[in-house]
Amino acid sequence: MYVIHENPEWFPPLAAAFEAEGVPVEEILLTEGQIDLGADPAPGVYWSRMSASSHTRGHEHSKEYTRAVLGWLERAGRQVVGGSHVLELEVSKVAQHGLLRAAGFDVPRTTAVFGTTTLKQAAHDFTAGQDVPFITKHNQGGKGLGVRRFDSLAEFDAYVDSPEFEEPVDGITLLQEYLTAREPFITRAEFVGGEFVYAVRVDTSAGSFELCPADVCEIPGTEPFSVRTEVTAEHPLVQQLRTFLADQRIQIAGVEFMETADGRTVVYDINTNTNYNPAVEEAAPASGPRSIARYLGGLLDRAYAAQATA
């Protein structure tokens, strides 16, 4: 089993899960390196968990490296979980929004702005010139980085003109309606191998948009993550998401949604390199990393069996 990624700090829980399930694993760390384009990739199963936030860790080109490696693997006929089409979804909220909307999900009203020249005018058009709350996001983000709330156009204009303005790595800023939650939390539904694992309740009462669940992101003295036990595999939205992920050939993902004060259930983010919170893992009915290791181990066993009978 080969795991393609760029952040060693996020790998230990997964490594422990692979070991516990008896699945041989090797990391492919795409921060530098090379591939011989005339050679065949090593036999095995490959899992890409390249992150949309790789550029925030000094790995600005890891996305491009991954595009090159996944293309090489797929052309050679290797089995890839989280292949090229999934990578393109991971690094583009525009693509996520389009697919979710086309599938019939309620999604936030959103405008994508290219560059900064028209950004202030676009915000004026988005709000119809009214001082109403709205948020910005980076198209290629992750962990809530670059997400900000604005309550007036003057506040937004001042931000765009200030040294605090965060330039998106791909030059695309999203303007999005501000959603008021019915209660101060969002929900993240975890899926592995097309099956629902559990739902995470993420407390947002502190007002932060940085919702990374991994243990390396923990803030001492806080625990915003818990299992949302009433969201089960029979939940209508979970079933709809399960069908959506199968249709899009996305085998491993965490999908975030919010229940709003005005009665909407809005789906707004697909995380295809999902991380798992240690406190949630202790209380959950199943383990995310162990589910991944079992699923990928099963793919590897079937690949070996097919090779033996070829």
N, C-alpha and C positions, 0 to 999 in steps of 0.2 A: 504494500500500500504506500503510495507516494502522496505526500501532502504539500501542496504549493502554497506558500504564504510569504510574508515579509516581516512578521513581528514575533520574534522568539518569546517575548514576555507572555503572549497569549497562548502558547502551545502546551505548557506543562499539564493542565487538566486533560487535554486531549491525549497527550502521550500516556498518561496514567490510565486512561480509559482503554486505549488500544492494548496496553500491556495486560490489563485485567481481562480483556476479552481474547487474549492470545493472538492478536493480529499483528503481523510483522509490519513495521512502519518505517519510512525514511522521509526526512524533510527535504524539500527543495526550496531553499531560501532565495527568493528572487530580489535581492538587492544588488547583485552583480553576478557575473558568470558568463557562460557561453553554451551554445548548442551546436553540434555538428549537423548541419542541415542535410548532409548526405548519408547520415547514419539512421538506423531505426531506433526509436525509443526503447528503453528497457521494458520487458513484459511486466504486466501488473495493472493495477487500477490506480488512476490518478484523481485526486480531489483538490480542486482549486478553492481556496478560501481567501483570495486576494481581497483586501479591504479598500473601500472607497476613501478612507482616511489615511492611506499610506503616505501621502505627501506631507502630512503633519508630523511624521517621524523622520523626515529627511529623505524619504524614498520616493522622490517625485516621479521617477521613471519606472517604478515597479509595475504600474498598470500596463505600460507599453511592453515591458519584458514579458508580462503574463500573456498579453495578446499574442506575442510571437511564439511563446512556448505552447499555448493551447492550440494554436493553428497547426503547429508541427505535430503535436500529439494526435489531433483529430484527423489530419491528412494521412497519418500512419495507421489509422484505424484503432487506436488505443481507446479503452473505455475511460471517459472523463466525467466525473461528477462535478457539476458547477462549471460547465464548459463555456465556450466563447459567448454564447447567447446570454448566459447567466451573468458573466462578467460585465457585459454591456448594460445589463439591467442594474447591477450593483452600483455602477459608477454614474448612473443618470437617473435623477428623480423625475426628469421629464419623461423618460421612457416608462418608469414605474407608474406615473400618473396616467399616462396614455393607455397602458394595458389594463390597469384597474378600472378606469372609466369605461373602456370598451367592454369589459366583462360585466358591467352593470353595478359596480360598487359605488356608493356615495363617496366622493372624493372632495377635498377642499378646492374651492375656486382659486385658480392659480394662473399667474402670468409669468412667462419666462422672458427675461430681459438679457439681451446679448450686449456685453460691454457696459460702460458707465455713462456714455454721452447722453443717452435718453432715459437714464434710470429715474431721475426725479420727475420727469414728465410722465413716465409710465406709472409711477406711484400715484400721481395726481389723477391720471385716467382710471387707475384701478379702484380708487376710493371715490370717484366722481367728484373730486375736489373737497370732500368732507373729511373732518378730523375724526376718523373712526379707527379703532385698533386694527393693525395688520402686522404680519410678520414677514421677515425675509429669511431665505435659506440659500445655501449654496447647492447648485445642481449636483456636484460631486462633493458630498459631505461625509457624514459619519459621526456618531457620538453627539449629534446635535450641534456640532461646531458651525459657527457662522449664523446660527439662528438667533434672531433678535426681534423683540416686540417694539412697535412704535405706536404711539397714541395720537400723533399729529403729523401732518405733512412738514411743518417747520422743523420738528425734531428729526425727521428722516432726512430732510435736505441738509441740515447741519451735520448729521452723521456722514452722509456721502461726501461732503466737502472737508471732513476732518481727517487727521492722521489715524484715527481709530478705525476707519473704513477697512474692512477685510475683503480683499480682492479674491474672488473665487478662482480656484486653480484652473478651471476651464473657461473662465470669463462669463459664466451664466449665473445670474442671480434670479431667484424665484421670489415673486411677490405673492403672498398667500393670505387668504382670509384668516382672521384670528378666531379660533373656535373656543367657546366657553364650555368646559366640561360640566356635566351634571354633578359629578363629584370630582375632587382634585386628584385624579389619577388617569393614566392611560393603560391600555392592555396590550401585551405582546404575546401572540399565539405562536408556539414553537412547533415545527413540523420536521420530521426526519423520515426519509424514504417514503414520502407521501402520506405518512400517518401523523396524527396529532399526538404530541407528547404531553404538554401542559401549557397553561396560560399564566403569565406573570403580571401581577398588578404593580405598577410603577407609580409611586406617590409623587405628585407634582406640586404639592402644596407649598414647597419652598420657592417655586417659580423658576427653577432651572430647566433649561432645555437640553442639558448635557446628561443623557440617560444611559451611558455605557454601563452594562451589567457585569462586566468582567471583574475578577478579583483585583486586577492591577489598577482598576479605576476607582476602587472604593475610597470613600472619604471617612476617616475615623470618626466614630460617634454617630454615624447615620446608617440607616438601613431602609432605603426606600423601596426595596424589592420584596415581594411576597407572592406565594402561590394564590391564584384566583380559582378556588376550588369549584365555584358554581359554573365556570366555563368548561364544558366537557366536550368530548368528541361528538356528542349529539346536538350541540348548540348549532342553530341554523347558520350563523355566520362562519363557524368553524367548518361546517360541511361545504359551504360555498367557497371558502378559501382553499380547502383541500382539493376541490375540483379545479379551481383556478391554477393552483401550483402544478397539478398533474397536466393540465392543458399546456402550460408554459414549460414543461419539462424541468421544473425546479425541484430538486430532490430534498434539499436542506435549506430551511429558511425560518426566520422569525418575522411575523407580520404584525404591525402595530395599528391599533384602531382606538378611537375615542367615542364615548357615548356623550352627546352634548346636552346642554341645558334645554335646547329646543326640540329634543326628541330624535335627533339624527344619530346614526351609527356610521362614523366616517373612517374609512381606511386610508392611511396616508403614507405608509413606509414599508418597504420590503427589505429585510436584511438577509443577504444570502451568505454571509460569513458569520453567522450568529455566534455570540458568546453567551456563557451561562454564569449566573450569579451563585456563589457558594452557599449562601443562606437559603436560597430557593432550592438548590439541589438537595440540601439536607431534608427539606420538608416535602419535596415533590413526590408524586406517586411513581415516577420513573426518572432516570437520569438522562439529561440531554447528551452529554459526551458518551456515555455508555451506549445509548441508542444509536448514535452515529457510528461508534466502533463496531457494533453488531451488524448494522446495516451494510457498512462498507466491507466488513469481514465476509459477509454473505456474498457480496458481489465478487470479492476476490476468490472465494471458494468456487463459485460458479465459473469464473474465468479459468481457473486452474483445471477444473473438470472438463471444460470445453477444449482446452489445449491438449489434455491427455487423450481425448477421443478423436482429435483431428487427424 
